[in-house]
Amino acid sequence: MSAEAILRKQIIEKAWEDPSFKQELLSNPKAAIQEAFNVTLPDQLDIKTVEEKNNQLYLIIPQAPTEVIKKSDVTLLSYW
């Protein structure tokens, strides 16, 4: 499991266990993650959080692997 996947799992589990963290995660995700997990995230990284309901399904379509990513571009894996 990648470092990114591990952190995602930890964030979700903490949100399930800690209602105040969940609320902060929904309203200010970057600050909530940085504070709870003692990590520094770059200013240019934009994090969006939503809470999935029983009658909803969110499908995240990642960037296609064939797209060219310059070394200077932001990628999540470089932050975790």
MOPAC internal coordinates of N, CA, C and O (Angstrom, degrees):
PM7 1SCF
backbone

  N    0.0000 0     0.00 0     0.00 0    0    0    0
  C    1.4560 1     0.00 0     0.00 0    1    0    0
  C    1.5311 1   107.93 1     0.00 0    2    1    0
  O    1.2310 1   120.44 1   -45.79 1    3    2    1
  N    1.3143 1   116.77 1   134.21 1    3    2    1
  C    1.4611 1   121.48 1  -178.40 1    5    3    2
  C    1.5285 1   110.89 1   -72.63 1    6    5    3
  O    1.2310 1   120.94 1   -17.82 1    7    6    5
  N    1.3058 1   115.81 1   162.18 1    7    6    5
  C    1.4636 1   121.21 1   177.73 1    9    7    6
  C    1.5276 1   110.39 1   -60.48 1   10    9    7
  O    1.2310 1   120.39 1   142.22 1   11   10    9
  N    1.3272 1   116.85 1   -37.78 1   11   10    9
  C    1.4657 1   121.46 1   178.23 1   13   11   10
  C    1.5315 1   110.40 1   -62.95 1   14   13   11
  O    1.2310 1   120.20 1   134.65 1   15   14   13
  N    1.3148 1   117.22 1   -45.35 1   15   14   13
  C    1.4670 1   121.47 1  -179.81 1   17   15   14
  C    1.5246 1   111.03 1   -64.71 1   18   17   15
  O    1.2310 1   120.32 1   140.90 1   19   18   17
  N    1.3098 1   116.99 1   -39.10 1   19   18   17
  C    1.4673 1   120.89 1   178.38 1   21   19   18
  C    1.5266 1   110.17 1   -63.48 1   22   21   19
  O    1.2310 1   120.42 1   133.78 1   23   22   21
  N    1.3355 1   116.81 1   -46.22 1   23   22   21
  C    1.4643 1   119.80 1   179.53 1   25   23   22
  C    1.5216 1   111.02 1   -64.29 1   26   25   23
  O    1.2310 1   119.76 1   138.09 1   27   26   25
  N    1.3193 1   118.06 1   -41.91 1   27   26   25
  C    1.4740 1   120.49 1   177.25 1   29   27   26
  C    1.5283 1   110.57 1   -57.58 1   30   29   27
  O    1.2310 1   120.60 1   135.93 1   31   30   29
  N    1.3262 1   116.46 1   -44.07 1   31   30   29
  C    1.4608 1   121.58 1   179.52 1   33   31   30
  C    1.5286 1   110.10 1   -62.16 1   34   33   31
  O    1.2310 1   120.20 1   136.28 1   35   34   33
  N    1.3199 1   117.23 1   -43.72 1   35   34   33
  C    1.4596 1   121.42 1   179.97 1   37   35   34
  C    1.5311 1   111.24 1   -64.52 1   38   37   35
  O    1.2310 1   120.28 1   139.57 1   39   38   37
  N    1.3148 1   117.08 1   -40.43 1   39   38   37
  C    1.4712 1   121.09 1   178.77 1   41   39   38
  C    1.5222 1   110.36 1   -62.81 1   42   41   39
  O    1.2310 1   120.23 1   133.08 1   43   42   41
  N    1.3189 1   117.17 1   -46.92 1   43   42   41
  C    1.4673 1   121.34 1  -179.62 1   45   43   42
  C    1.5297 1   110.71 1   -62.65 1   46   45   43
  O    1.2310 1   120.34 1   134.08 1   47   46   45
  N    1.3294 1   116.96 1   -45.92 1   47   46   45
  C    1.4633 1   119.92 1  -179.93 1   49   47   46
  C    1.5231 1   111.46 1   -61.94 1   50   49   47
  O    1.2310 1   120.12 1   139.15 1   51   50   49
  N    1.3316 1   117.38 1   -40.85 1   51   50   49
  C    1.4654 1   120.21 1   178.41 1   53   51   50
  C    1.5296 1   110.41 1   -65.16 1   54   53   51
  O    1.2310 1   120.13 1   141.14 1   55   54   53
  N    1.3301 1   117.36 1   -38.86 1   55   54   53
  C    1.4704 1   120.27 1   178.27 1   57   55   54
  C    1.5242 1   111.16 1   -63.87 1   58   57   55
  O    1.2310 1   120.19 1   143.14 1   59   58   57
  N    1.3332 1   117.23 1   -36.86 1   59   58   57
  C    1.4658 1   120.58 1   177.59 1   61   59   58
  C    1.5285 1   111.07 1   -67.07 1   62   61   59
  O    1.2310 1   120.43 1   143.51 1   63   62   61
  N    1.3191 1   116.79 1   -36.49 1   63   62   61
  C    1.4674 1   121.71 1  -174.23 1   65   63   62
  C    1.5230 1   113.90 1   -88.22 1   66   65   63
  O    1.2310 1   119.49 1   155.50 1   67   66   65
  N    1.3130 1   118.58 1   -24.50 1   67   66   65
  C    1.4599 1   122.68 1  -171.13 1   69   67   66
  C    1.5269 1   110.28 1  -127.50 1   70   69   67
  O    1.2310 1   120.08 1   -81.88 1   71   70   69
  N    1.3404 1   117.44 1    98.12 1   71   70   69
  C    1.4748 1   120.44 1  -177.13 1   73   71   70
  C    1.5351 1   113.86 1   -59.03 1   74   73   71
  O    1.2310 1   119.60 1   145.55 1   75   74   73
  N    1.3159 1   118.37 1   -34.45 1   75   74   73
  C    1.4679 1   119.28 1  -179.88 1   77   75   74
  C    1.5350 1   110.72 1   -70.50 1   78   77   75
  O    1.2310 1   120.21 1   141.98 1   79   78   77
  N    1.3298 1   117.21 1   -38.02 1   79   78   77
  C    1.4607 1   120.05 1   175.38 1   81   79   78
  C    1.5307 1   109.55 1   -64.18 1   82   81   79
  O    1.2310 1   120.50 1   138.19 1   83   82   81
  N    1.3162 1   116.65 1   -41.81 1   83   82   81
  C    1.4705 1   120.46 1   179.79 1   85   83   82
  C    1.5242 1   110.90 1   -59.29 1   86   85   83
  O    1.2310 1   120.16 1   135.58 1   87   86   85
  N    1.3191 1   117.30 1   -44.42 1   87   86   85
  C    1.4645 1   120.35 1   179.31 1   89   87   86
  C    1.5204 1   111.62 1   -63.53 1   90   89   87
  O    1.2310 1   120.69 1   137.44 1   91   90   89
  N    1.3363 1   116.29 1   -42.56 1   91   90   89
  C    1.4675 1   120.24 1   177.85 1   93   91   90
  C    1.5293 1   110.59 1   -65.61 1   94   93   91
  O    1.2310 1   120.62 1   141.15 1   95   94   93
  N    1.3165 1   116.42 1   -38.85 1   95   94   93
  C    1.4578 1   121.66 1   178.46 1   97   95   94
  C    1.5295 1   110.75 1   -61.90 1   98   97   95
  O    1.2310 1   120.34 1   141.05 1   99   98   97
  N    1.3107 1   116.96 1   -38.95 1   99   98   97
  C    1.4656 1   121.06 1   179.07 1  101   99   98
  C    1.5287 1   111.89 1   -72.76 1  102  101   99
  O    1.2310 1   120.00 1   145.69 1  103  102  101
  N    1.3323 1   117.61 1   -34.31 1  103  102  101
  C    1.4650 1   119.95 1  -176.59 1  105  103  102
  C    1.5244 1   113.67 1   -92.01 1  106  105  103
  O    1.2310 1   119.90 1   146.65 1  107  106  105
  N    1.3204 1   117.79 1   -33.35 1  107  106  105
  C    1.4621 1   121.38 1  -178.33 1  109  107  106
  C    1.5274 1   108.58 1  -147.22 1  110  109  107
  O    1.2310 1   120.28 1  -106.18 1  111  110  109
  N    1.3286 1   117.08 1    73.82 1  111  110  109
  C    1.4617 1   120.69 1  -170.62 1  113  111  110
  C    1.5240 1   115.12 1   -59.58 1  114  113  111
  O    1.2310 1   120.09 1   137.77 1  115  114  113
  N    1.2997 1   117.44 1   -42.23 1  115  114  113
  C    1.4639 1   119.02 1  -176.95 1  117  115  114
  C    1.5256 1   110.97 1   -63.15 1  118  117  115
  O    1.2310 1   120.33 1   132.91 1  119  118  117
  N    1.3185 1   116.98 1   -47.09 1  119  118  117
  C    1.4689 1   120.74 1   179.94 1  121  119  118
  C    1.5239 1   110.73 1   -63.77 1  122  121  119
  O    1.2310 1   120.41 1   139.27 1  123  122  121
  N    1.3245 1   116.82 1   -40.73 1  123  122  121
  C    1.4671 1   120.39 1  -179.42 1  125  123  122
  C    1.5261 1   111.15 1   -62.44 1  126  125  123
  O    1.2310 1   120.30 1   135.81 1  127  126  125
  N    1.3107 1   117.03 1   -44.19 1  127  126  125
  C    1.4714 1   121.65 1  -179.46 1  129  127  126
  C    1.5229 1   110.52 1   -66.96 1  130  129  127
  O    1.2310 1   120.79 1   134.09 1  131  130  129
  N    1.3237 1   116.09 1   -45.91 1  131  130  129
  C    1.4611 1   119.78 1  -179.07 1  133  131  130
  C    1.5230 1   111.32 1   -60.28 1  134  133  131
  O    1.2310 1   120.73 1   136.36 1  135  134  133
  N    1.3221 1   116.20 1   -43.64 1  135  134  133
  C    1.4622 1   120.27 1  -178.33 1  137  135  134
  C    1.5260 1   111.83 1   -70.35 1  138  137  135
  O    1.2310 1   120.16 1   133.45 1  139  138  137
  N    1.3059 1   117.30 1   -46.55 1  139  138  137
  C    1.4632 1   121.06 1  -174.58 1  141  139  138
  C    1.5242 1   112.93 1   -71.87 1  142  141  139
  O    1.2310 1   120.17 1   148.52 1  143  142  141
  N    1.3347 1   117.28 1   -31.48 1  143  142  141
  C    1.4625 1   120.26 1  -173.39 1  145  143  142
  C    1.5261 1   113.05 1  -115.17 1  146  145  143
  O    1.2310 1   120.94 1  -173.55 1  147  146  145
  N    1.3283 1   115.81 1     6.45 1  147  146  145
  C    1.4646 1   121.53 1   176.44 1  149  147  146
  C    1.5316 1   111.63 1    51.32 1  150  149  147
  O    1.2310 1   121.37 1  -130.31 1  151  150  149
  N    1.3261 1   114.99 1    49.69 1  151  150  149
  C    1.4611 1   121.12 1   176.34 1  153  151  150
  C    1.5274 1   108.49 1  -121.54 1  154  153  151
  O    1.2310 1   120.67 1   -24.28 1  155  154  153
  N    1.2986 1   116.33 1   155.72 1  155  154  153
  C    1.4535 1   121.81 1   175.52 1  157  155  154
  C    1.5144 1   108.10 1  -109.51 1  158  157  155
  O    1.2310 1   121.11 1   -55.56 1  159  158  157
  N    1.3055 1   115.48 1   124.44 1  159  158  157
  C    1.4594 1   121.27 1   179.13 1  161  159  158
  C    1.5260 1   108.51 1  -109.10 1  162  161  159
  O    1.2310 1   119.70 1   -40.47 1  163  162  161
  N    1.3071 1   118.17 1   139.53 1  163  162  161
  C    1.4676 1   120.84 1  -177.52 1  165  163  162
  C    1.5242 1   112.38 1   -66.55 1  166  165  163
  O    1.2310 1   121.39 1   -28.95 1  167  166  165
  N    1.3156 1   114.95 1   151.05 1  167  166  165
  C    1.4640 1   121.16 1  -179.23 1  169  167  166
  C    1.5178 1   112.45 1   -57.43 1  170  169  167
  O    1.2310 1   119.86 1   143.44 1  171  170  169
  N    1.3285 1   117.88 1   -36.56 1  171  170  169
  C    1.4635 1   120.80 1  -175.88 1  173  171  170
  C    1.5301 1   113.49 1   -75.93 1  174  173  171
  O    1.2310 1   119.86 1   171.28 1  175  174  173
  N    1.3219 1   117.87 1    -8.72 1  175  174  173
  C    1.4654 1   120.66 1   178.20 1  177  175  174
  C    1.5267 1   109.46 1   -80.49 1  178  177  175
  O    1.2310 1   120.47 1   -57.37 1  179  178  177
  N    1.3169 1   116.71 1   122.63 1  179  178  177
  C    1.4647 1   123.02 1   179.69 1  181  179  178
  C    1.5207 1   108.07 1  -105.46 1  182  181  179
  O    1.2310 1   120.37 1   -57.59 1  183  182  181
  N    1.3261 1   116.90 1   122.41 1  183  182  181
  C    1.4622 1   121.39 1  -179.49 1  185  183  182
  C    1.5207 1   108.62 1  -113.86 1  186  185  183
  O    1.2310 1   120.62 1   -49.43 1  187  186  185
  N    1.3129 1   116.43 1   130.57 1  187  186  185
  C    1.4664 1   121.86 1   177.09 1  189  187  186
  C    1.5189 1   108.21 1  -119.17 1  190  189  187
  O    1.2310 1   120.43 1   -44.68 1  191  190  189
  N    1.3084 1   116.78 1   135.32 1  191  190  189
  C    1.4575 1   120.54 1   177.80 1  193  191  190
  C    1.5229 1   109.42 1  -125.68 1  194  193  191
  O    1.2310 1   121.19 1   -37.14 1  195  194  193
  N    1.3115 1   115.33 1   142.86 1  195  194  193
  C    1.4571 1   122.85 1   174.42 1  197  195  194
  C    1.5195 1   107.44 1  -139.90 1  198  197  195
  O    1.2310 1   121.19 1   -27.19 1  199  198  197
  N    1.3012 1   115.32 1   152.81 1  199  198  197
  C    1.4608 1   120.03 1   177.41 1  201  199  198
  C    1.5195 1   108.94 1  -101.97 1  202  201  199
  O    1.2310 1   120.84 1   -60.26 1  203  202  201
  N    1.3095 1   116.00 1   119.74 1  203  202  201
  C    1.4531 1   121.43 1   179.92 1  205  203  202
  C    1.5321 1   109.59 1   -75.59 1  206  205  203
  O    1.2310 1   120.51 1   -42.40 1  207  206  205
  N    1.3073 1   116.63 1   137.60 1  207  206  205
  C    1.4695 1   123.25 1   177.54 1  209  207  206
  C    1.5278 1   109.07 1  -104.49 1  210  209  207
  O    1.2310 1   120.48 1   -11.47 1  211  210  209
  N    1.3338 1   116.69 1   168.53 1  211  210  209
  C    1.4623 1   121.40 1  -178.43 1  213  211  210
  C    1.5227 1   113.38 1   -57.05 1  214  213  211
  O    1.2310 1   120.27 1   145.56 1  215  214  213
  N    1.3224 1   117.10 1   -34.44 1  215  214  213
  C    1.4592 1   120.58 1  -175.77 1  217  215  214
  C    1.5240 1   112.37 1  -100.23 1  218  217  215
  O    1.2310 1   120.11 1  -160.83 1  219  218  217
  N    1.3363 1   117.39 1    19.17 1  219  218  217
  C    1.4518 1   121.80 1  -179.68 1  221  219  218
  C    1.5232 1   110.38 1  -127.06 1  222  221  219
  O    1.2310 1   121.19 1   -27.02 1  223  222  221
  N    1.3046 1   115.34 1   152.98 1  223  222  221
  C    1.4508 1   121.56 1   173.08 1  225  223  222
  C    1.5189 1   107.30 1  -139.78 1  226  225  223
  O    1.2310 1   120.54 1   -55.38 1  227  226  225
  N    1.3142 1   116.57 1   124.62 1  227  226  225
  C    1.4542 1   121.24 1   177.32 1  229  227  226
  C    1.5140 1   108.54 1  -103.18 1  230  229  227
  O    1.2310 1   120.95 1   -55.00 1  231  230  229
  N    1.2962 1   115.79 1   125.00 1  231  230  229
  C    1.4529 1   121.73 1   179.54 1  233  231  230
  C    1.5225 1   107.59 1  -110.22 1  234  233  231
  O    1.2310 1   120.62 1   -63.48 1  235  234  233
  N    1.3202 1   116.42 1   116.52 1  235  234  233
  C    1.4574 1   122.12 1   179.32 1  237  235  234
  C    1.5231 1   108.19 1   -94.70 1  238  237  235
  O    1.2310 1   120.76 1   -57.12 1  239  238  237
  N    1.3130 1   116.15 1   122.88 1  239  238  237
  C    1.4563 1   120.97 1   178.94 1  241  239  238
  C    1.5258 1   107.57 1  -102.29 1  242  241  239
  O    1.2310 1   120.24 1   -73.44 1  243  242  241
  N    1.3298 1   117.15 1   106.56 1  243  242  241
  C    1.4608 1   119.17 1  -179.54 1  245  243  242
  C    1.5236 1   111.96 1   -71.71 1  246  245  243
  O    1.2310 1   121.69 1   -14.20 1  247  246  245
  N    1.3181 1   114.38 1   165.80 1  247  246  245
  C    1.4542 1   120.44 1   176.79 1  249  247  246
  C    1.5210 1   109.00 1   -60.25 1  250  249  247
  O    1.2310 1   120.35 1   -41.71 1  251  250  249
  N    1.3215 1   116.94 1   138.29 1  251  250  249
  C    1.4626 1   121.61 1  -179.69 1  253  251  250
  C    1.5200 1   110.33 1   -63.33 1  254  253  251
  O    1.2310 1   119.95 1   -42.72 1  255  254  253
  N    1.3299 1   117.69 1   137.28 1  255  254  253
  C    1.4589 1   120.03 1  -179.01 1  257  255  254
  C    1.5225 1   113.26 1   -65.02 1  258  257  255
  O    1.2310 1   119.98 1   162.00 1  259  258  257
  N    1.3155 1   117.65 1   -18.00 1  259  258  257
  C    1.4612 1   120.12 1  -179.65 1  261  259  258
  C    1.5291 1   112.07 1   -82.38 1  262  261  259
  O    1.2310 1   120.18 1   168.94 1  263  262  261
  N    1.3426 1   117.27 1   -11.06 1  263  262  261
  C    1.4662 1   119.43 1   178.59 1  265  263  262
  C    1.5202 1   109.04 1   -72.65 1  266  265  263
  O    1.2310 1   121.00 1   -38.31 1  267  266  265
  N    1.3034 1   115.70 1   141.69 1  267  266  265
  C    1.4641 1   120.33 1  -178.94 1  269  267  266
  C    1.5274 1   109.16 1   -77.68 1  270  269  267
  O    1.2310 1   121.17 1   -51.99 1  271  270  269
  N    1.3347 1   115.36 1   128.01 1  271  270  269
  C    1.4652 1   120.76 1   177.22 1  273  271  270
  C    1.5222 1   107.19 1  -115.83 1  274  273  271
  O    1.2310 1   120.67 1   -63.14 1  275  274  273
  N    1.3048 1   116.33 1   116.86 1  275  274  273
  C    1.4594 1   121.11 1   178.74 1  277  275  274
  C    1.5199 1   109.33 1   -71.51 1  278  277  275
  O    1.2310 1   120.38 1   -25.30 1  279  278  277
  N    1.3062 1   116.87 1   154.70 1  279  278  277
  C    1.4607 1   120.75 1   179.70 1  281  279  278
  C    1.5149 1   112.03 1   -60.10 1  282  281  279
  O    1.2310 1   119.68 1   152.03 1  283  282  281
  N    1.3192 1   118.21 1   -27.97 1  283  282  281
  C    1.4622 1   121.13 1  -178.49 1  285  283  282
  C    1.5260 1   112.63 1   -82.40 1  286  285  283
  O    1.2310 1   119.76 1   169.36 1  287  286  285
  N    1.3324 1   118.06 1   -10.64 1  287  286  285
  C    1.4504 1   121.08 1  -179.77 1  289  287  286
  C    1.5207 1   111.25 1   -72.03 1  290  289  287
  O    1.2310 1   121.04 1   -26.85 1  291  290  289
  N    1.3209 1   115.63 1   153.15 1  291  290  289
  C    1.4621 1   121.54 1   179.74 1  293  291  290
  C    1.5129 1   109.23 1   -82.36 1  294  293  291
  O    1.2310 1   120.50 1   -49.39 1  295  294  293
  N    1.3330 1   116.65 1   130.61 1  295  294  293
  C    1.4469 1   121.92 1   171.15 1  297  295  294
  C    1.5179 1   108.12 1  -130.28 1  298  297  295
  O    1.2310 1   120.20 1   -38.08 1  299  298  297
  N    1.3030 1   117.23 1   141.92 1  299  298  297
  C    1.4649 1   120.93 1  -177.75 1  301  299  298
  C    1.5162 1   112.27 1   -57.95 1  302  301  299
  O    1.2310 1   120.24 1   140.45 1  303  302  301
  N    1.3056 1   117.15 1   -39.55 1  303  302  301
  C    1.4520 1   119.55 1  -175.62 1  305  303  302
  C    1.5198 1   113.02 1   -59.67 1  306  305  303
  O    1.2310 1   119.85 1   153.74 1  307  306  305
  N    1.3166 1   117.90 1   -26.26 1  307  306  305
  C    1.4542 1   119.81 1  -179.25 1  309  307  306
  C    1.5211 1   111.88 1   -76.05 1  310  309  307
  O    1.2310 1   119.58 1   169.57 1  311  310  309
  N    1.3259 1   118.41 1   -10.43 1  311  310  309
  C    1.4563 1   121.22 1  -177.41 1  313  311  310
  C    1.5098 1   113.95 1  -100.93 1  314  313  311
  O    1.2310 1   119.43 1   157.84 1  315  314  313
  N    1.3092 1   118.69 1   -22.16 1  315  314  313
  C    1.4515 1   119.29 1  -173.50 1  317  315  314
  C    1.4736 1   110.24 1   -88.74 1  318  317  315
  O    1.2310 1   120.10 1   180.00 1  319  318  317

